[in-house]
Structures are given as C-alpha cells and as structure tokens.
Amino acid sequence: MADLTRAERLPVSEVVEAQGHLIDSHIMERIFDTVVEAGGRFEVEQFSIGRTNSDPSRLRLRIEAPTWQQMEKLMPQLLSLGCAAVESGDAELRAAECDKCAPEDFYSTTNQRTQVRHAGQWLDVQNQRMDAMIVVRDGTAVCRRLRDIEKGDPIVAGMKGIRVVPEAKERDRGAFAFMSNDISSERQVETAVGQTAAIMRQVRTEGKKIIAVAGPVVVHTGGTEALSRLIRSGWIDAILAGNALAVHDIEAALLGTSLGVRMSDGRQEQHGHRNHMRAINAIYRAGGIKQAVDNGHLTRGVMYECVKANIPFVLAGSLRDDGPLPEVITDMNEAQDAYAEQLRGAGVVLCLSSMLHSIATGNMLPAWVKIVCVDINPAVPTKVSDRGTGQAVGVVTDVGLFLDLLANKLEAK
C-alpha cells in the first residue's frame, strides 16, 4: 500500500447493471458473492423480475471497493457475469504495434455473447470464442486470435464499454433443459440418449449443423457401425478427429482388427501389432482415403461413409502419430483453422471419447453451441468443462453403446 497514492487508497464506487435470467441461472447470487469475496460492498439500487419465460430480470447495483486496485481486480470478474458499468462510455481502442502482438492491457474474450460500445452504439462481437482479442473496424467488432493480429488493428483494451451476456439456464423443461454442465455416471443412458436425439432434431429444424468429434475408442468399442448409420442417415455434417480414428477405422475395415485385436472375438491376431501400419500403407498405395473408396478397396467404416456421403472430415495430427495418413494435417495452425471452418454454423457437437480434440473444439465454440461429451471416464467431460466450456454436458458411459442407442432412437419413427 505504500506505493499507492492517497487517491488510490480511498474507497472507490462503481454502478453496474446486469440483465437476463438472473435468478434461474443463479447469476445474481454469484454477483453478490463475487463482490463480498473481493472485500467489497454492494447496494441494490434497482431490481425487477421478469414476469414471463422470455422476460429478463434487471439489476442495478452500486458496488464499493476499499481501493482502486481492488476495484480493478473486481470489475473483470463482474464483467464475466454479465455486469456492465453504467457510465463506461465507448470501449477503448489501441492500435497493434506489430503483427501477432496486442496492446499490453488487451481485453481477452470469453465464449459468452459479448458486445462492445463504439461511437455510442453497442456492437455484437462476431465469431465469438474464448482467448481472443476484439478488433473493431468499420462499425464491426470481431474476435481475432493473437496469431491473426496485424499491425495497426484497432484492438479493444481495458474494461470500458464491454458487455458480456452469460448463457441463461433454460426455464422450460424440454430437451434443451438437459444441457446443463452436471456430470454424473448415475444419469440413465437411455434418458441421455433420448434427450440428445431430441436436441439433434431441434438443431436440424433450425438449419444448424451437427458435428462429431471422435476418437479411436469409437472403433475399439464397436461403435463404428452405429456412427456409420448416423452418417448414412444424414445426422452428421462433419467428422473432426485425429490420425488414430481414421487408422483404426480403416484397419478394422480392411483387416478386421483394431490395434491388432480381432473385432469378431476380441482375441489378439497373430502379428496383429503391424496391422495399423498395413492399413496406412494400403491408403498410401491407393493415393488417399477417397481413392481407396473409389477403387473399391475400402468398402466400409466411418471414413468410407464420409466419402460416400460427401461430408467433410478433418484429421488433426499429433507428435505420436504413426504414418500419418496422407489426409492428416500436421501443421497445428492449419488444423485449428480447418476445425474452426467446419464448426461454423454448428448447433450441437458430439464429443465421442477424444479428450484432447474435445477440449480443443470446446475452446473454439461460443457458449450457445451445445456439447454432449461421451466418455467412460468421468474425468474427461470434467476436464472439458473445467477448461472454460461450461455448456458441455457429460454422459459417462461406453461410447459404442451410446452411439448404438442414439442411432436406433433417431431411426425410430
């Protein structure tokens, strides 16, 4: 405190406002708790409760912090809960001094709906995602990754003129009310499947995409046929995966094994340890996955169905990949861009036993895109949610069973 000026040591007050389903989503109590835990005080100046499901509640709050520094730490926390300073004015813009370099006090985005005030108008931020900067130009505000920043870009700095709108808990008890971030192995699998199917049907009526992020466990657990059925039935718009899913899917299709284990009886195939390399070699010999389908060598499996249905798949490489297959994108920046391109327009994402790809995908999505994360290990959906993807719901079960039940549910009249 000795380094602070007298003015900085005096109590500071700020008036903030928030609106939305503040009670249903427990946002109001979180706002109060945040102020108190930061050593501040609050006084409710105005509060009105929404009278219908669609009406938002409104809160006007005067907060006081012991020092200017404590207020500086408190305001970003309140901002993430949907509070905006009443007298904040326009957002402060600072030009980037060089490529891939933002001003020191740049505003780092969340995956929640965000608005910035510019020239007296609130602008909706486009391409919302977490851990990005906001560039404002020609009356448009856009999220931009650090590596995409160019010299001269006007970047939002500080906390003024920024408004975050947290996703509200569903007031109705329909299919979308299922999408809360609780993770429990006690949830009935049939119930989770039924609600997931209802969400997928709703997303379809809205004209949005359904994306599957799949790991090799889909193959190991016998989920290949069920996922293939979903693709054939038009329920999947893109597959996002790594080298391993494609390799083991193709190994199973060509040689009847997955990691050298026979799919028919679960027994180790003699010399089966080399089968995944034989599968990769076969694809290189054909000239690629599509060519292997076109020449009749690859006749079943997830990759086969993607080619036949003409739906895109993106295979992102990693350091541990064998081969990898010719379609695998080994440049991580290019792979991220390819994932992000397929995620545009998504309404729901099914994350199927692939922790790292699920976390990466969640980081690219705005909070209003729903995620169903299926894994036998409850730690996986927990990690996805803990890394900022709060809209993810965990279904703790065998992914092969889940996919089979889901395909049956969606095929039922």
C-alpha positions, -999 to 999 in steps of 0.1 A, spaced: 0 0 0 30 23 5 34 27 -33 -2 38 -38 -12 74 -40 -36 88 -14 -64 88 -41 -57 52 -49 -61 42 -12 -95 58 -9 -127 37 -14 -139 36 -50 -175 30 -61 -190 20 -95 -226 15 -107 -231 -16 -128 -262 -32 -145 -270 -67 -155 -300 -83 -172 -311 -118 -181 -325 -148 -162 -305 -137 -132 -324 -158 -106 -329 -190 -126 -293 -192 -136 -281 -182 -101 -261 -153 -117 -274 -127 -92 -261 -146 -61 -228 -152 -79 -226 -114 -85 -232 -107 -48 -207 -134 -37 -180 -121 -60 -183 -86 -46 -181 -98 -10 -153 -122 -16 -133 -94 -32 -136 -74 0 -162 -50 -15 -197 -40 -6 -229 -36 -27 -262 -18 -26 -291 -28 -48 -304 4 -64 -329 -13 -87 -342 -48 -93 -371 -60 -114 -381 -97 -120 -391 -109 -155 -427 -119 -154 -426 -145 -183 -401 -171 -195 -389 -146 -222 -387 -115 -200 -353 -108 -185 -347 -96 -149 -328 -64 -145 -304 -55 -117 -287 -21 -110 -260 -23 -83 -237 2 -67 -205 -15 -56 -177 -2 -34 -142 -15 -31 -116 -4 -5 -91 7 -31 -88 14 -68 -66 -17 -72 -92 -39 -57 -119 -24 -79 -96 -31 -109 -95 -68 -100 -132 -69 -92 -146 -54 -124 -133 -82 -148 -149 -108 -126 -183 -89 -127 -179 -84 -164 -178 -122 -170 -210 -125 -150 -228 -100 -173 -223 -68 -154 -215 -36 -173 -206 -3 -159 -234 22 -164 -211 52 -172 -184 33 -190 -186 52 -223 -171 37 -255 -146 9 -255 -110 20 -256 -92 10 -289 -55 8 -293 -36 0 -324 -14 -31 -326 22 -20 -329 32 -51 -349 19 -84 -363 9 -110 -337 12 -86 -308 -16 -69 -289 -15 -39 -265 -4 -49 -230 -39 -44 -215 -59 -60 -243 -93 -75 -234 -92 -113 -235 -126 -127 -246 -147 -155 -231 -170 -178 -251 -201 -158 -239 -220 -134 -261 -201 -101 -260 -209 -65 -271 -186 -35 -273 -197 1 -273 -183 21 -302 -194 56 -314 -222 54 -289 -236 21 -303 -234 -14 -288 -219 -38 -314 -224 -76 -312 -190 -93 -314 -187 -117 -343 -170 -151 -344 -173 -153 -306 -147 -176 -289 -126 -177 -258 -90 -164 -255 -92 -140 -284 -89 -102 -289 -116 -79 -303 -109 -59 -333 -133 -30 -342 -132 -16 -377 -158 0 -400 -186 -5 -374 -179 -42 -369 -164 -60 -339 -148 -93 -345 -129 -119 -323 -94 -124 -336 -68 -148 -324 -34 -134 -314 -16 -150 -343 -40 -133 -367 -34 -98 -353 -19 -74 -379 0 -42 -373 -25 -13 -370 -55 -34 -360 -77 -13 -335 -80 -37 -305 -102 -33 -275 -82 -26 -244 -91 -23 -207 -126 -30 -194 -146 1 -205 -175 -3 -230 -177 -41 -228 -208 -61 -221 -210 -99 -216 -242 -118 -217 -239 -151 -200 -260 -180 -213 -291 -185 -192 -303 -217 -177 -333 -230 -197 -366 -221 -179 -385 -247 -197 -380 -284 -191 -378 -296 -226 -349 -312 -245 -326 -282 -241 -331 -281 -203 -309 -313 -203 -280 -292 -214 -266 -282 -180 -230 -289 -171 -236 -316 -145 -215 -347 -150 -228 -379 -134 -224 -417 -140 -258 -420 -124 -277 -405 -153 -297 -431 -172 -280 -437 -205 -314 -442 -223 -326 -408 -209 -294 -391 -221 -297 -407 -255 -334 -396 -258 -326 -361 -249 -296 -359 -272 -317 -372 -301 -343 -345 -293 -316 -318 -293 -303 -331 -327 -338 -330 -342 -343 -294 -328 -309 -283 -343 -319 -298 -376 -352 -277 -377 -331 -246 -370 -309 -253 -400 -278 -258 -380 -250 -284 -382 -243 -315 -361 -206 -322 -357 -190 -353 -343 -156 -351 -326 -145 -388 -325 -116 -407 -310 -103 -442 -318 -123 -456 -288 -153 -454 -311 -137 -482 -331 -124 -502 -301 -159 -503 -285 -177 -514 -317 -193 -480 -323 -182 -479 -360 -214 -493 -374 -236 -470 -354 -216 -439 -363 -217 -451 -399 -255 -454 -397 -257 -418 -384 -237 -406 -413 -257 -425 -438 -289 -412 -423 -277 -376 -427 -274 -368 -390 -237 -359 -391 -224 -329 -411 -187 -333 -404 -162 -355 -385 -134 -339 -366 -107 -364 -354 -71 -373 -354 -50 -398 -372 -58 -426 -348 -96 -427 -355 -91 -430 -392 -62 -455 -390 -81 -479 -367 -113 -475 -386 -95 -484 -418 -76 -512 -401 -109 -527 -389 -125 -523 -424 -95 -539 -443 -82 -564 -418 -109 -570 -392 -87 -558 -363 -83 -527 -341 -49 -523 -326 -43 -559 -337 -73 -572 -317 -99 -591 -338 -132 -573 -338 -151 -606 -341 -140 -622 -309 -117 -598 -291 -86 -620 -294 -52 -609 -304 -44 -615 -341 -11 -632 -349 13 -604 -359 -16 -580 -354 6 -553 -340 16 -544 -375 -19 -542 -389 -24 -504 -383 8 -499 -404 -5 -522 -431 -37 -501 -431 -17 -468 -435 4 -484 -462 -27 -495 -481 -41 -460 -482 -8 -445 -494 -7 -472 -521 -42 -462 -532 -33 -425 -532 -56 -414 -503 -87 -424 -485 -111 -412 -512 -91 -430 -538 -93 -462 -518 -131 -459 -517 -133 -450 -553 -112 -480 -564 -133 -504 -543 -105 -513 -518 -121 -496 -488 -158 -507 -486 -170 -499 -451 -163 -479 -420 -166 -443 -408 -141 -429 -434 -158 -448 -462 -192 -434 -452 -178 -399 -451 -165 -402 -486 -197 -418 -499 -219 -392 -482 -196 -364 -493 -193 -350 -458 -161 -333 -448 -137 -348 -423 -107 -331 -407 -78 -352 -393 -55 -332 -370 -21 -346 -365 0 -351 -333 35 -359 -323 27 -395 -316 11 -403 -350 22 -433 -369 23 -426 -407 4 -405 -406 -23 -409 -432 -19 -386 -462 -51 -366 -453 -38 -358 -418 -30 -321 -413 4 -319 -395 6 -281 -392 -13 -273 -360 -23 -238 -371 -38 -252 -403 -55 -280 -384 -71 -254 -360 -83 -234 -389 -98 -264 -406 -116 -274 -374 -129 -239 -369 -142 -238 -405 -163 -269 -400 -176 -257 -367 -192 -226 -383 -229 -228 -381 -229 -257 -356 -258 -262 -333 -246 -292 -313 -213 -311 -311 -210 -347 -301 -176 -353 -284 -170 -391 -285 -142 -403 -263 -115 -380 -275 -103 -357 -247 -77 -335 -264 -97 -330 -295 -128 -323 -274 -111 -297 -253 -96 -281 -285 -131 -280 -301 -147 -265 -270 -122 -237 -270 -133 -227 -305 -170 -226 -298 -192 -199 -284 -212 -208 -253 -245 -211 -271 -233 -241 -291 -243 -272 -271 -218 -300 -265 -226 -336 -255 -194 -352 -242 -195 -390 -240 -167 -410 -223 -165 -439 -199 -140 -419 -178 -159 -391 -159 -126 -371 -157 -129 -364 -195 -161 -343 -195 -150 -327 -163 -118 -315 -179 -137 -303 -210 -160 -283 -187 -132 -270 -164 -113 -255 -194 -140 -230 -200 -165 -250 -220 -193 -247 -194 -220 -256 -218 -207 -292 -221 -228 -319 -205 -211 -352 -196 -226 -386 -204 -205 -412 -186 -209 -445 -205 -194 -468 -231 -193 -447 -263 -202 -477 -285 -233 -484 -265 -243 -447 -266 -239 -445 -304 -259 -477 -310 -288 -464 -288 -286 -430 -305 -288 -444 -340 -317 -466 -330 -335 -436 -314 -330 -414 -345 -341 -441 -369 -373 -448 -349 -405 -433 -363 
